Amino acid sequence: MLAKDSSGYCQVNMPACKEYLAFLNSSELLSPQYVAHWQVFFDSASKRIAADHLTDEVPEDFDLDLVLVTQEPELILSEIDSLRFRVVSMNDTFALMIVHLPSDPTVNYEFEMYKRKYSWKIGYISKPDYN
């Protein structure tokens, strides 16, 4: 999702970001708000990175898997069947869930879920211990 411009400066590859968002959206598990959140992220990062004139280093936030907030997403994905979910609060249109991996206490997420018609969609994913 990053590229170099003609001067060798790092920039956000917005067409690649658009493809990424289309891929996320194709899962049909994500709310429009979730996809919009990432569009805002990419737009903001594009401006910030252009102003920073970076040439060699990876810009902040782009050294991690964006959704799982880790440099090793395969460690979580390889144990996806072991993830445990706990509903913290819920009503007819909103639910807050904690997701964790029993074998690794660092794998801890909060999922905001929104009911859309007849199904639940992910509205936001956060990692409480990530600063």
C-alpha positions, 0 to 999 in steps of 0.5 A: 500500500506504499510506493515511491514517487518520482523523487524517491519519497514514500507515498500511499498508493491510493489505488492499492488502498482502494483495492484493499478496501474493496477486498475488505468490503467483499467479505460482507462481514464489515459495516460501511462505517468500518470501511469508511474508517479505513478510507479516512485512515488512508486519506489522512496517512497519505497527507501525513506521509507526503509531508514527512518526505520519508525515503527509507523508513516504513511510515508509522502504522504501515509496519503492522497488519492494519486490522490485527495490529501485529507484525505477525498476523499469521500467528493469530490466523493459524489459530483462528479456530481457538479464538474465544468470544465474549459478549460484553454488552448487547441490545437490538442493534449494537454489541460489544464483544471481547475476542481473545486467544487463550494460548496467547494473552497478547491477542486481545481485541474488542469488536463493535458489532452493528445489526444491519437488517438480518445480520451483524456487521463488524463496525470497529475492531480495537486492540485495548493494549495498543497505544 
